[in-house]
Each structure stands twice: as C-alpha cells, then as structure tokens.
Amino acid sequence: MIQSLTGTSLIEYPGKITAIVFIGGCNLYCPFCHNPELVRPDMLEKEFGLSHETVLRELSEREGFIEAVCITGGEPLIYSRLSELVKSIRIHTSLSIKLDTNGTRPEELENILEYIDFVAMDLKSSPAKYPIATGEKAVFADVSMSIDIIKTLPEYEFRTTMVPGIVDGDDVIELLRKIAPVKRYVLQGFHSSKTLSNNFTGIASYPKGYLEEVAENIRSLGFAQSVSVRF
C-alpha cells in the first residue's frame, strides 16, 4: 500500500531535490525502528492509501522543481505493485528514482533494477546479530545477495543506524570485512523518541564522536570509497 507522499527533501538523494513516496508494511520487526506506523498492521489499518494515479499526478505537477523521487517504507519490495509503480514513474516523468530497502528480497530487487538510479540499503548489524536486529525475521544470506546486486549499480549507499545493544563499532567492522569494498557507507545516529519496541524508546544514543571514530577506522581499513556520519 502506498501510504503517503511528501513534497520535498534535500537529504534523501545526494545532490537532488526529492519527493518521498512511503510504502506501508515491512517484513522485518526491528525493535529500534522509528517508523512503527509503517510496520505495525494495527496502525496501518487506520491509514488511507494513495493510488498510483494520484502519485503520478502529484509527481508530474512538481516536476521541474523536484529532480528525483525516493521510494521508501516500511519495505517497498514487499509491495506487490512496486514494479508497476516504478515503471510508470520512469515512463511518465524524467525524475531520477531512488529505492530504500532492507535487502531481504533480492529477487524482487533484481526485477526492478533497470528502473532504479540509486539504491540505499540498510545494513542492520554484523551477520551474527542480524536475528536480534530484525526481530528474528531476516536471513543474512538474502541480504548478502542483495549487496552483490546493488554493487553493480553506479550509484548506491549502504548505511547502518548505530543502535546501542544492537550494533557497535566492532559489528560494523565485522560486517564490512565480509562485503567490502563498497562505494559509499554511512553511519547514522539513533534517535529514540519513537520506536517499534518500547524497550528502545528514550535510550541514550552513541555520542557523535564515537561514530566519527568508527568512520575513521573504516577509512583507514579501506573498506569504502566514501564514509560519512549522519547524526
């Protein structure tokens, strides 16, 4: 279900003014998720969905001001009509298309790759901690397949939200040892004002300085061409 469409963002797509399409529903249950309304069925049922026609009309009306559209979630790749949606955007607009994904649906990802210009994939933790980080819902073998697919694109990023108790600097290095080299890697600060599990609501985040230290370690090991911190 297409949950909503927001007007503009300057941070979703590097260098482009971007509209954001939110897809409701997710196949994971990450306890630290900051968008519970896009994950929990009881909250989704209260929301009205948007039609493809409405999305295309609004994107077309904003074309010339916006340069791209980001399709995010939830998890967009569980939406049965995603291929139809991205193909329509490609045909009827000149917008660049970015996809946000958790990487657990490699076959669906490969099926729409020809329509996508940029993919941002969330890497939750080290392979050993993936069950904890995803509510026992993810198989890292699927994530690994998606990583290989995404690395064939000219533009992509992998990103990890640094959640205390879920992922630390050692987990990041362990993960990158398995998947490096990558083009672009981002460490994200954790914001706990609203989370899927109450156990993570209000917990203290890592200091920004700690994320900068981890980023510098990644650079020194040569695991990524570009490493940045978003806090």
Secondary structure per residue as TSV (DSSP state, phi and psi in degrees):
chain	resnum	aa	ss	phi	psi
A	1	M	-	360.0	133.8
A	2	I	E	-80.6	114.4
A	3	Q	E	-79.5	-49.3
A	4	S	E	-165.0	169.7
A	5	L	E	-135.4	127.9
A	6	T	E	-106.4	154.3
A	7	G	E	-64.6	-66.4
A	8	T	E	-144.3	149.4
A	9	S	E	-142.7	145.1
A	10	L	E	-105.0	1.5
A	11	I	E	-119.4	-12.9
A	12	E	E	-73.6	-34.0
A	13	Y	E	-129.4	115.4
A	14	P	T	-52.7	119.5
A	15	G	T	80.9	6.2
A	16	K	E	-132.3	141.9
A	17	I	E	-76.3	127.7
A	18	T	E	-132.4	135.9
A	19	A	E	-88.5	154.9
A	20	I	E	-124.1	126.1
A	21	V	E	-105.7	122.5
A	22	F	E	-99.5	124.7
A	23	I	E	-99.3	127.2
A	24	G	-	-81.2	149.3
A	25	G	-	99.8	146.9
A	26	C	-	-151.6	146.8
A	27	N	S	-91.4	-2.1
A	28	L	-	-110.3	169.9
A	29	Y	-	-138.2	61.4
A	30	C	-	-67.9	120.9
A	31	P	T	-63.6	-23.7
A	32	F	T	-92.6	3.4
A	33	C	-	-55.1	133.6
A	34	H	S	-96.7	6.5
A	35	N	-	-123.1	60.4
A	36	P	G	-60.2	-27.9
A	37	E	G	-68.6	-15.5
A	38	L	G	-98.3	0.8
A	39	V	T	-117.0	-47.1
A	40	R	-	-76.1	124.7
A	41	P	H	-57.2	-37.3
A	42	D	H	-66.8	-27.3
A	43	M	H	-85.2	-33.8
A	44	L	H	-64.9	-35.3
A	45	E	T	-62.7	-22.0
A	46	K	T	-84.8	-7.4
A	47	E	S	-99.6	150.7
A	48	F	-	-95.4	140.8
A	49	G	-	-92.6	163.7
A	50	L	B	-105.8	145.9
A	51	S	-	-82.2	160.4
A	52	H	H	-59.8	-39.2
A	53	E	H	-61.4	-41.2
A	54	T	H	-65.6	-43.8
A	55	V	H	-61.8	-46.6
A	56	L	H	-64.3	-39.4
A	57	R	H	-63.9	-45.3
A	58	E	H	-67.4	-38.8
A	59	L	H	-64.4	-42.7
A	60	S	H	-63.4	-38.6
A	61	E	H	-66.7	-29.0
A	62	R	H	-92.6	-9.9
A	63	E	B	-60.3	137.3
A	64	G	T	106.8	-31.6
A	65	F	T	-99.7	-52.3
A	66	I	B	-83.4	153.3
A	67	E	-	-115.5	-13.0
A	68	A	E	-153.5	166.4
A	69	V	E	-131.5	135.6
A	70	C	E	-107.6	125.7
A	71	I	E	-103.2	116.6
A	72	T	E	-135.1	-174.1
A	73	G	S	-152.7	-151.4
A	74	G	S	42.4	-156.6
A	75	E	-	-125.5	106.0
A	76	P	G	-58.2	-31.6
A	77	L	G	-73.8	-5.1
A	78	I	G	-90.1	-5.9
A	79	Y	-	-77.3	119.6
A	80	S	T	-65.4	-21.8
A	81	R	T	-107.5	19.3
A	82	L	H	-62.8	-43.3
A	83	S	H	-58.0	-42.3
A	84	E	H	-62.4	-41.9
A	85	L	H	-65.0	-50.5
A	86	V	H	-68.1	-34.1
A	87	K	H	-64.8	-40.1
A	88	S	H	-65.6	-40.9
A	89	I	H	-62.8	-41.0
A	90	R	H	-63.8	-41.6
A	91	I	H	-73.1	-42.0
A	92	H	H	-98.7	-5.6
A	93	T	-	-135.9	170.9
A	94	S	-	-106.6	16.1
A	95	L	-	-72.6	142.6
A	96	S	E	-70.5	147.7
A	97	I	E	-120.0	124.7
A	98	K	E	-114.3	140.5
A	99	L	E	-117.9	131.6
A	100	D	E	-100.7	134.5
A	101	T	E	-150.1	157.2
A	102	N	-	-91.4	-4.2
A	103	G	S	78.8	14.4
A	104	T	-	-93.6	0.2
A	105	R	-	-124.6	68.6
A	106	P	H	-61.9	-35.4
A	107	E	H	-66.3	-44.2
A	108	E	H	-64.7	-37.9
A	109	L	H	-60.6	-47.7
A	110	E	H	-62.6	-33.2
A	111	N	H	-66.8	-26.2
A	112	I	H	-110.5	2.7
A	113	L	G	-58.5	-31.8
A	114	E	G	-64.8	-19.1
A	115	Y	G	-97.9	-5.2
A	116	I	-	-105.1	136.6
A	117	D	S	-97.9	-27.2
A	118	F	E	-150.2	134.3
A	119	V	E	-122.6	132.4
A	120	A	E	-114.0	122.0
A	121	M	E	-117.5	131.7
A	122	D	E	-82.0	126.7
A	123	L	-	-108.0	115.6
A	124	K	-	-77.4	-39.5
A	125	S	S	-173.4	-168.0
A	126	S	-	-66.0	156.9
A	127	P	G	-53.2	-37.5
A	128	A	G	-65.9	-28.8
A	129	K	G	-97.6	3.1
A	130	Y	H	-58.1	-40.2
A	131	P	H	-59.7	-42.6
A	132	I	H	-64.2	-43.4
A	133	A	H	-71.2	-21.9
A	134	T	T	-117.0	14.6
A	135	G	T	65.7	34.7
A	136	E	T	64.0	26.4
A	137	K	-	-105.5	-18.0
A	138	A	-	-108.1	146.8
A	139	V	-	-110.2	120.8
A	140	F	H	-64.5	-23.9
A	141	A	H	-59.8	-38.3
A	142	D	H	-66.9	-42.6
A	143	V	H	-59.6	-43.1
A	144	S	H	-62.1	-39.8
A	145	M	H	-62.8	-42.1
A	146	S	H	-65.1	-38.0
A	147	I	H	-58.3	-46.1
A	148	D	H	-62.7	-38.7
A	149	I	H	-64.9	-47.8
A	150	I	H	-64.4	-34.2
A	151	K	T	-68.3	-8.6
A	152	T	T	-82.0	-12.3
A	153	L	S	-80.9	150.2
A	154	P	S	-71.4	-27.3
A	155	E	S	-129.0	120.8
A	156	Y	E	-162.7	164.7
A	157	E	E	-145.8	148.6
A	158	F	E	-108.6	145.2
A	159	R	E	-145.3	148.5
A	160	T	E	-132.0	125.4
A	161	T	E	-83.2	123.1
A	162	M	E	-85.3	93.4
A	163	V	-	-103.6	117.6
A	164	P	T	-55.8	133.1
A	165	G	T	90.5	-15.4
A	166	I	T	-112.8	-44.4
A	167	V	-	-149.7	134.6
A	168	D	-	-128.9	-174.1
A	169	G	H	-60.1	-38.9
A	170	D	H	-64.1	-39.3
A	171	D	H	-62.7	-40.9
A	172	V	H	-62.7	-45.5
A	173	I	H	-64.8	-41.2
A	174	E	H	-59.5	-43.7
A	175	L	H	-62.2	-48.9
A	176	L	H	-68.8	-27.1
A	177	R	H	-61.0	-29.5
A	178	K	H	-84.2	-28.9
A	179	I	H	-114.1	-13.4
A	180	A	-	-66.0	155.2
A	181	P	-	-85.4	151.9
A	182	V	E	-125.8	160.7
A	183	K	E	-77.5	-49.6
A	184	R	E	-139.5	127.4
A	185	Y	E	-132.0	135.7
A	186	V	E	-126.6	131.3
A	187	L	E	-99.1	126.7
A	188	Q	E	-112.2	137.1
A	189	G	E	-70.2	148.0
A	190	F	-	-93.4	130.8
A	191	H	-	-116.1	121.8
A	192	S	-	-108.5	18.6
A	193	S	S	-67.7	-27.6
A	194	K	S	-145.2	120.0
A	195	T	-	-138.1	159.3
A	196	L	S	-63.5	-43.2
A	197	S	S	-101.9	133.0
A	198	N	G	-62.2	-19.5
A	199	N	G	-64.9	-20.6
A	200	F	G	-106.9	-3.9
A	201	T	T	-72.7	124.4
A	202	G	T	84.2	3.0
A	203	I	-	-75.3	153.9
A	204	A	-	-71.3	137.6
A	205	S	-	-83.5	163.0
A	206	Y	-	-62.5	144.6
A	207	P	-	-62.3	151.0
A	208	K	H	-58.1	-35.3
A	209	G	H	-60.9	-34.4
A	210	Y	H	-66.3	-42.8
A	211	L	H	-62.6	-38.0
A	212	E	H	-64.5	-37.8
A	213	E	H	-64.1	-43.7
A	214	V	H	-62.8	-42.3
A	215	A	H	-61.0	-41.9
A	216	E	H	-65.9	-35.9
A	217	N	H	-63.7	-42.0
A	218	I	H	-60.8	-44.0
A	219	R	H	-61.8	-44.2
A	220	S	H	-65.4	-28.7
A	221	L	H	-85.9	-7.8
A	222	G	T	70.6	28.5
A	223	F	-	-79.0	-21.4
A	224	A	E	-143.6	145.7
A	225	Q	E	-68.3	-36.4
A	226	S	E	-135.0	132.0
A	227	V	E	-130.0	130.4
A	228	S	E	-140.1	165.8
A	229	V	E	-121.4	131.0
A	230	R	E	-115.3	125.2
A	231	F	-	-126.4	360.0
